[in-house]
Amino acid sequence: MASLLSYPIELDAQAIEEVLPHRGEILCVRRITVLDFNHYVGHVIWARDLPILQGHFPGMPMVPGALLIEAVAQVAGAGMLVGDVLARSMRGSHVGVLAGVRKCSFKRPVQCDEWVRIEVRSRQMSATAAAISAQLQIGAEEVAGIEILLVNTPRTVLIDTLPAAPRGAEMG
């Protein structure tokens, strides 16, 4: 299946926005290189002035581990939607969601304004699920190892199971 695409595939911020539903501060991935159908490298950064980070260890601007996990999911999701033929076939009808965190180890804090390189490998578990393993680095230093499970869920199932959005809220 992978032979139908030509690698590497480069994604800038605009191309990432075209494949991921994320918007605003939660979208942290700035660029991705899809090296193969199951191998992606992303670069992320969190600005020091992000409101969500202001209360997280005031005076010591550290990126929460939950945002590192989210960044791995974003790199994997965008990489799969662009570089994996099976995932590409589900674009529009399915939404990739974080279904589980299998393992995390944080070796050192990530500070705001530090570029983090995330190298991701995906392994298809079923037609709709993939196991993701990632190594996060700043320069040559490993800062975290993260393993997650992503599941492509039919968009209609998500819409039917989510509570109604409050009046005036937009759903993207």
C-alpha positions as a Markdown table, in Angstrom:
| # | Residue | x | y | z |
|---|---|---|---|---|
| 1 | Met | 0.0 | 0.0 | 0.0 |
| 2 | Ala | 2.8 | 2.5 | 0.8 |
| 3 | Ser | 4.2 | 2.3 | -2.7 |
| 4 | Leu | 1.4 | 4.5 | -3.9 |
| 5 | Leu | 2.9 | 7.5 | -2.2 |
| 6 | Ser | 6.3 | 9.1 | -2.7 |
| 7 | Tyr | 8.4 | 9.9 | 0.5 |
| 8 | Pro | 9.5 | 12.0 | 2.1 |
| 9 | Ile | 6.4 | 14.3 | 2.4 |
| 10 | Glu | 7.0 | 17.7 | 4.0 |
| 11 | Leu | 4.1 | 19.4 | 5.9 |
| 12 | Asp | 4.3 | 23.0 | 7.0 |
| 13 | Ala | 1.9 | 24.6 | 9.5 |
| 14 | Gln | -0.7 | 25.3 | 6.8 |
| 15 | Ala | -0.6 | 21.7 | 5.5 |
| 16 | Ile | -0.9 | 20.4 | 9.0 |
| 17 | Glu | -4.0 | 22.6 | 9.6 |
| 18 | Glu | -5.5 | 21.1 | 6.4 |
| 19 | Val | -5.4 | 17.6 | 7.8 |
| 20 | Leu | -5.9 | 18.0 | 11.6 |
| 21 | Pro | -9.1 | 19.4 | 13.1 |
| 22 | His | -7.2 | 21.2 | 15.9 |
| 23 | Arg | -7.1 | 25.0 | 16.0 |
| 24 | Gly | -5.8 | 27.7 | 18.3 |
| 25 | Glu | -3.4 | 27.1 | 21.2 |
| 26 | Ile | -3.9 | 23.3 | 21.2 |
| 27 | Leu | -2.3 | 22.9 | 17.7 |
| 28 | Cys | 1.4 | 22.8 | 18.6 |
| 29 | Val | 3.0 | 21.0 | 15.7 |
| 30 | Arg | 4.8 | 23.4 | 13.3 |
| 31 | Arg | 6.2 | 21.0 | 10.8 |
| 32 | Ile | 6.2 | 17.3 | 10.0 |
| 33 | Thr | 8.3 | 15.1 | 7.6 |
| 34 | Val | 6.6 | 11.9 | 6.6 |
| 35 | Leu | 9.5 | 9.5 | 6.0 |
| 36 | Asp | 7.4 | 6.4 | 5.3 |
| 37 | Phe | 3.8 | 5.2 | 5.8 |
| 38 | Asn | 4.6 | 4.4 | 9.5 |
| 39 | His | 7.5 | 6.8 | 10.3 |
| 40 | Tyr | 7.1 | 10.6 | 10.9 |
| 41 | Val | 9.2 | 13.3 | 12.5 |
| 42 | Gly | 7.5 | 16.4 | 13.8 |
| 43 | His | 8.7 | 19.7 | 15.4 |
| 44 | Val | 6.7 | 21.4 | 18.1 |
| 45 | Ile | 7.1 | 24.5 | 20.3 |
| 46 | Trp | 5.0 | 26.2 | 23.0 |
| 47 | Ala | 5.4 | 30.0 | 23.3 |
| 48 | Arg | 6.1 | 31.3 | 26.7 |
| 49 | Asp | 3.0 | 33.7 | 26.6 |
| 50 | Leu | 0.4 | 30.9 | 26.1 |
| 51 | Pro | -2.3 | 31.5 | 28.7 |
| 52 | Ile | -2.6 | 27.8 | 29.4 |
| 53 | Leu | 1.0 | 27.7 | 30.5 |
| 54 | Gln | 0.9 | 30.8 | 32.8 |
| 55 | Gly | -0.3 | 28.9 | 35.8 |
| 56 | His | 1.8 | 25.8 | 35.3 |
| 57 | Phe | 4.7 | 26.3 | 37.7 |
| 58 | Pro | 4.7 | 30.1 | 37.7 |
| 59 | Gly | 8.2 | 31.4 | 37.3 |
| 60 | Met | 9.3 | 28.1 | 35.8 |
| 61 | Pro | 7.6 | 27.8 | 32.5 |
| 62 | Met | 7.4 | 24.0 | 31.9 |
| 63 | Val | 5.3 | 22.3 | 29.3 |
| 64 | Pro | 2.8 | 19.9 | 31.0 |
| 65 | Gly | 3.3 | 16.2 | 30.2 |
| 66 | Ala | -0.3 | 16.0 | 28.9 |
| 67 | Leu | 0.7 | 18.5 | 26.2 |
| 68 | Leu | 3.7 | 16.4 | 25.2 |
| 69 | Ile | 1.3 | 13.4 | 24.8 |
| 70 | Glu | -1.0 | 15.6 | 22.7 |
| 71 | Ala | 1.9 | 16.6 | 20.5 |
| 72 | Val | 2.7 | 12.9 | 19.9 |
| 73 | Ala | -0.9 | 12.3 | 18.9 |
| 74 | Gln | -0.9 | 15.3 | 16.5 |
| 75 | Val | 2.3 | 14.2 | 14.8 |
| 76 | Ala | 1.1 | 10.7 | 14.5 |
| 77 | Gly | -2.4 | 11.7 | 13.3 |
| 78 | Ala | -1.1 | 14.1 | 10.6 |
| 79 | Gly | 1.6 | 11.7 | 9.5 |
| 80 | Met | -0.9 | 8.9 | 9.1 |
| 81 | Leu | -3.5 | 11.1 | 7.4 |
| 82 | Val | -1.0 | 12.1 | 4.8 |
| 83 | Gly | 1.4 | 9.2 | 4.5 |
| 84 | Asp | -0.7 | 6.0 | 5.2 |
| 85 | Val | -3.0 | 4.9 | 2.5 |
| 86 | Leu | -5.5 | 3.2 | 4.9 |
| 87 | Ala | -5.7 | 6.3 | 7.1 |
| 88 | Arg | -6.1 | 8.6 | 4.1 |
| 89 | Ser | -9.1 | 6.5 | 2.9 |
| 90 | Met | -10.9 | 7.4 | 6.2 |
| 91 | Arg | -10.3 | 11.2 | 6.0 |
| 92 | Gly | -13.5 | 13.0 | 6.3 |
| 93 | Ser | -15.6 | 10.1 | 7.6 |
| 94 | His | -13.5 | 9.3 | 10.7 |
| 95 | Val | -11.8 | 11.2 | 13.4 |
| 96 | Gly | -8.5 | 10.0 | 14.9 |
| 97 | Val | -8.8 | 10.1 | 18.7 |
| 98 | Leu | -6.4 | 9.3 | 21.5 |
| 99 | Ala | -7.7 | 6.1 | 23.0 |
| 100 | Gly | -5.0 | 5.3 | 25.5 |
| 101 | Val | -1.7 | 6.1 | 27.0 |
| 102 | Arg | 0.3 | 2.9 | 27.3 |
| 103 | Lys | 3.6 | 4.2 | 28.6 |
| 104 | Cys | 5.3 | 7.6 | 29.4 |
| 105 | Ser | 8.7 | 8.4 | 30.8 |
| 106 | Phe | 9.8 | 12.0 | 31.2 |
| 107 | Lys | 13.6 | 12.4 | 31.4 |
| 108 | Arg | 13.7 | 16.1 | 31.9 |
| 109 | Pro | 11.3 | 19.1 | 31.8 |
| 110 | Val | 10.5 | 20.8 | 28.5 |
| 111 | Gln | 10.5 | 24.5 | 28.8 |
| 112 | Cys | 8.5 | 27.0 | 26.8 |
| 113 | Asp | 10.2 | 28.3 | 23.7 |
| 114 | Glu | 12.3 | 25.0 | 23.3 |
| 115 | Trp | 11.9 | 23.2 | 20.0 |
| 116 | Val | 11.0 | 19.5 | 20.5 |
| 117 | Arg | 11.7 | 16.9 | 17.9 |
| 118 | Ile | 9.2 | 14.0 | 18.0 |
| 119 | Glu | 10.1 | 10.9 | 16.1 |
| 120 | Val | 7.1 | 8.6 | 15.7 |
| 121 | Arg | 6.6 | 5.1 | 14.5 |
| 122 | Ser | 3.1 | 3.7 | 14.1 |
| 123 | Arg | 2.0 | 0.0 | 14.0 |
| 124 | Gln | -1.4 | -0.8 | 12.6 |
| 125 | Met | -3.3 | -2.9 | 15.2 |
| 126 | Ser | -6.6 | -3.2 | 13.2 |
| 127 | Ala | -8.3 | -1.4 | 10.4 |
| 128 | Thr | -9.0 | 1.5 | 12.7 |
| 129 | Ala | -6.4 | 1.3 | 15.5 |
| 130 | Ala | -2.7 | 2.0 | 15.6 |
| 131 | Ala | -0.1 | 1.7 | 18.4 |
| 132 | Ile | 2.2 | 4.7 | 18.4 |
| 133 | Ser | 5.7 | 4.9 | 19.9 |
| 134 | Ala | 7.6 | 8.2 | 20.1 |
| 135 | Gln | 10.9 | 9.5 | 21.2 |
| 136 | Leu | 11.1 | 13.3 | 22.1 |
| 137 | Gln | 14.3 | 15.1 | 21.9 |
| 138 | Ile | 15.7 | 18.6 | 22.4 |
| 139 | Gly | 18.9 | 18.8 | 20.4 |
| 140 | Ala | 20.6 | 15.4 | 21.0 |
| 141 | Glu | 19.0 | 15.0 | 24.5 |
| 142 | Glu | 16.1 | 12.6 | 24.9 |
| 143 | Val | 13.4 | 14.3 | 27.0 |
| 144 | Ala | 10.6 | 11.7 | 26.9 |
| 145 | Gly | 9.5 | 8.3 | 25.5 |
| 146 | Ile | 5.7 | 8.0 | 24.9 |
| 147 | Glu | 3.5 | 5.1 | 23.7 |
| 148 | Ile | -0.2 | 5.8 | 22.9 |
| 149 | Leu | -3.1 | 4.2 | 21.1 |
| 150 | Leu | -5.0 | 6.1 | 18.3 |
| 151 | Val | -8.3 | 4.9 | 17.1 |
| 152 | Asn | -10.1 | 6.2 | 14.0 |
| 153 | Thr | -13.7 | 6.6 | 15.1 |
| 154 | Pro | -16.6 | 7.3 | 12.7 |
| 155 | Arg | -17.4 | 11.0 | 12.8 |
| 156 | Thr | -21.2 | 10.2 | 13.2 |
| 157 | Val | -20.5 | 8.1 | 16.3 |
| 158 | Leu | -18.6 | 10.9 | 17.9 |
| 159 | Ile | -21.3 | 13.4 | 17.1 |
| 160 | Asp | -24.0 | 11.1 | 18.5 |
| 161 | Thr | -22.2 | 10.4 | 21.7 |
| 162 | Leu | -21.0 | 13.9 | 22.6 |
| 163 | Pro | -23.2 | 16.2 | 24.6 |
| 164 | Ala | -24.7 | 19.1 | 22.7 |
| 165 | Ala | -22.4 | 22.1 | 22.5 |
| 166 | Pro | -23.4 | 25.1 | 24.6 |
| 167 | Arg | -25.2 | 27.8 | 22.7 |
| 168 | Gly | -22.8 | 30.1 | 20.8 |
| 169 | Ala | -20.0 | 27.4 | 20.8 |
| 170 | Glu | -18.7 | 26.4 | 17.5 |
| 171 | Met | -17.7 | 22.8 | 16.6 |
| 172 | Gly | -14.7 | 22.5 | 14.3 |
